């Protein structure tokens, strides 16, 4: 059996007297898409923030690409190959699209002893990745003036520039139109084909069933169970996911 790209064992996180995660075990394979669902406060966002380096775990171990890791910052996670797209997108509204796409790793050109920002190169690359995402959004547009769906696409484009091994998506379709959701789902399939693994939080069960290989249900800080998206009819699968979220598994079986 192939070694998982990501292995979590006994991951716990406490904030004072409050336990947000309690001994979570989770594996994600290479080029595998995992859906992560649960009610508000179940621990989903806490888990991805640990993976992205925002929070250190209180207990437990994490292995990535076969070696044990412990991230002290988002930069540590990014350098390891993990990229996070936050629900609030974390974009700079006063900068344009190209500047946001390359935020933190701006391209530069050298002229003799001087170094300058490579604006033409960044604009060309940003335009290309936007076309791959199915939009003609111009690199010079100021992000603060964009719609919610357009800003979401900028955040996805920025993540792709870091060529992640594992991409974490927190409610990626929340601000997208039906057409842009279709484009994003197609992009996730492309990423899987290129060997990128996906961990996606979403309240839209249909999106998860469409693109994910497994669905992991979190309840009260623990893994309540896993669901195979295509093992049975969609309505029965969604009923089982809801039952695991609420603890009413007997009702799902009935």
C-alpha positions in Angstrom: 0.0 0.0 0.0 1.3 3.5 -0.9 2.3 5.8 1.9 -0.3 8.5 2.3 0.8 12.1 1.4 -0.6 13.3 4.8 -0.9 11.3 8.0 -2.5 12.7 11.1 -2.4 10.7 14.4 -4.1 11.8 17.6 -4.3 15.4 16.6 -5.9 17.5 19.4 -6.4 21.2 19.9 -7.5 23.0 23.0 -8.2 26.7 23.5 -8.1 27.0 27.3 -10.8 24.7 28.7 -12.4 24.3 25.2 -11.4 21.2 23.2 -11.8 22.0 19.5 -10.3 18.7 18.2 -10.0 15.5 20.1 -7.6 12.8 18.9 -8.2 13.1 15.2 -6.7 10.4 12.8 -6.8 11.1 9.1 -4.9 10.0 6.0 -5.0 11.7 2.6 -3.4 9.9 -0.4 -1.6 11.4 -3.3 -4.0 12.9 -5.9 -7.0 12.2 -3.6 -9.8 14.7 -2.9 -11.4 14.5 0.5 -14.5 16.3 1.5 -14.7 17.6 5.1 -18.2 18.3 6.5 -19.7 19.0 9.9 -21.9 21.5 11.7 -20.6 24.9 12.8 -18.2 24.5 15.6 -17.5 20.8 14.8 -13.7 21.5 14.4 -13.4 21.6 10.6 -11.7 25.0 10.3 -9.5 24.3 13.3 -8.2 21.2 11.6 -7.3 23.0 8.3 -5.7 25.8 10.2 -3.4 23.3 11.9 -2.6 21.9 8.5 -1.9 25.3 7.1 0.4 26.3 9.9 -1.9 28.9 11.6 -2.4 26.8 14.8 0.0 24.4 16.4 -1.7 21.2 17.6 -1.9 20.7 21.4 -1.1 17.0 20.9 -0.6 14.4 18.2 1.7 14.0 15.2 1.6 14.9 11.6 3.6 13.3 8.7 3.7 14.9 5.3 5.3 13.1 2.3 6.7 10.4 4.6 8.4 12.7 7.2 7.1 14.1 10.5 6.4 17.8 10.4 5.4 20.5 12.7 4.5 23.9 11.2 5.3 27.1 13.1 3.8 29.4 10.5 1.9 29.4 7.2 5.2 29.9 5.5 6.4 26.5 6.9 3.3 24.8 5.5 3.6 26.5 2.1 7.3 25.6 1.8 6.3 22.0 2.5 3.8 22.0 -0.3 0.5 22.9 1.5 -1.5 25.8 0.2 -4.7 27.2 1.9 -7.5 29.2 0.4 -9.3 30.8 3.4 -13.0 31.5 3.5 -12.3 35.2 3.8 -9.8 34.9 0.9 -7.0 37.0 2.6 -6.6 39.3 -0.4 -5.3 42.8 -0.5 -8.2 44.9 -1.8 -6.1 48.0 -2.7 -3.8 45.9 -5.1 -4.7 44.7 -8.5 -5.3 41.1 -9.7 -1.7 40.4 -10.8 -0.2 41.8 -7.6 -2.5 39.5 -5.5 -1.8 36.4 -7.6 1.9 36.8 -6.9 1.6 38.2 -3.4 4.6 37.0 -1.4 6.6 35.7 -4.3 6.7 38.6 -6.7 8.7 38.1 -9.9 11.7 40.3 -10.4 14.0 41.2 -13.3 17.6 42.3 -13.1 19.1 45.2 -15.1 22.8 45.3 -14.3 23.1 46.0 -10.6 19.4 46.9 -10.2 16.4 44.7 -9.6 12.8 45.7 -10.6 9.4 44.1 -10.3 8.6 42.1 -13.4 5.1 43.6 -13.9 4.7 42.5 -17.6 5.7 38.9 -16.7 3.3 38.8 -13.7 0.5 40.3 -15.7 1.0 37.7 -18.5 1.1 34.8 -16.1 -2.0 36.1 -14.2 -3.9 36.5 -17.4 -3.0 32.9 -18.4 -4.1 31.4 -15.1 -7.4 33.4 -15.2 -8.1 31.9 -18.6 -7.5 28.4 -17.2 -10.1 29.3 -14.6 -12.6 30.2 -17.3 -12.6 34.0 -16.9 -11.2 37.0 -18.8 -10.6 39.0 -15.7 -7.9 41.6 -16.5 -4.7 41.5 -14.3 -4.9 45.3 -13.8 -8.3 45.3 -12.1 -8.3 46.4 -8.5 -9.4 43.5 -6.3 -11.4 45.6 -3.9 -13.8 46.5 -6.8 -14.4 42.9 -7.8 -17.4 40.8 -7.0 -17.2 38.0 -4.5 -17.0 35.3 -7.1 -14.2 37.2 -8.9 -12.2 37.5 -5.7 -12.6 33.8 -5.1 -11.1 33.1 -8.5 -8.1 35.4 -7.7 -7.5 33.5 -4.5 -7.5 30.2 -6.4 -5.2 31.6 -9.0 -2.8 32.7 -6.3 -2.7 29.3 -4.7 -1.9 27.6 -8.1 1.2 29.8 -8.5 2.8 28.0 -5.5 2.3 24.5 -7.1 1.0 22.8 -4.0 1.1 19.1 -3.2 -2.0 19.5 -1.0 -4.6 22.3 -1.4 -6.9 23.2 1.4 -10.2 24.8 0.4 -12.5 26.4 3.0 -16.0 26.8 1.4 -14.5 27.5 -2.0 -17.9 27.8 -3.8 -19.7 30.0 -1.3 -19.5 33.2 -3.4 -19.5 31.6 -6.9 -22.2 31.4 -9.5 -23.4 28.0 -10.8 -21.2 28.4 -13.9 -18.1 29.3 -11.9 -18.8 26.4 -9.5 -18.7 24.1 -12.6 -15.4 25.6 -13.6 -13.9 25.2 -10.1 -15.0 21.5 -9.9 -13.3 20.9 -13.3 -10.2 22.6 -12.0 -10.1 20.3 -9.0 -10.3 17.3 -11.3 -7.4 18.7 -13.3 -5.4 19.2 -10.1 -6.0 15.6 -9.1 -4.9 14.5 -12.5 -1.6 16.4 -11.9 -1.1 14.6 -8.6 -2.4 17.4 -6.3 -4.4 16.3 -3.2 -7.4 18.2 -2.1 -9.1 18.7 1.3 -12.3 20.7 0.9 -14.7 22.0 3.5 -18.1 22.7 2.0 -21.7 22.9 3.1 -22.8 22.0 -0.4 -23.2 18.3 -0.4 -23.7 18.1 -4.1 -20.2 19.7 -4.8 -18.6 17.2 -2.4 -20.3 14.2 -4.0 -19.3 15.4 -7.4 -15.6 15.8 -6.9 -14.5 14.0 -3.8 -13.2 10.4 -3.4 -14.1 10.2 0.3 -16.2 12.3 2.7 -15.0 12.7 6.3 -17.6 13.8 8.8 -16.5 15.8 11.9 -18.7 16.0 15.0 -17.8 17.7 18.3 -14.1 17.7 17.5 -13.9 14.0 16.5 -14.1 12.0 13.3 -17.7 10.7 13.3 -17.2 8.5 10.2 -16.4 8.3 6.5 -18.7 8.1 3.5 -17.9 6.7 0.0 -19.7 9.2 -2.3 -20.6 6.7 -5.0 -21.3 3.6 -3.0 -25.1 4.1 -3.2 -27.7 6.5 -4.5 -27.0 10.2 -3.9 -30.0 10.7 -1.7 -29.0 7.8 0.6 -25.4 9.1 0.7 -26.6 12.6 1.7 -28.9 11.1 4.3 -26.0 9.2 5.8 -23.7 12.3 5.8 -26.4 14.3 7.6 -27.0 11.4 10.1 -23.2 11.3 11.0 -23.2 15.1 11.4 -26.1 14.9 13.9 -25.4 11.6 15.5 -28.7 10.1 14.3 -27.2 7.1 12.5 -30.2 4.9 13.5 -32.5 7.2 11.6 -30.3 7.0 8.5 -30.3 3.2 8.6 -34.1 3.2 9.0 
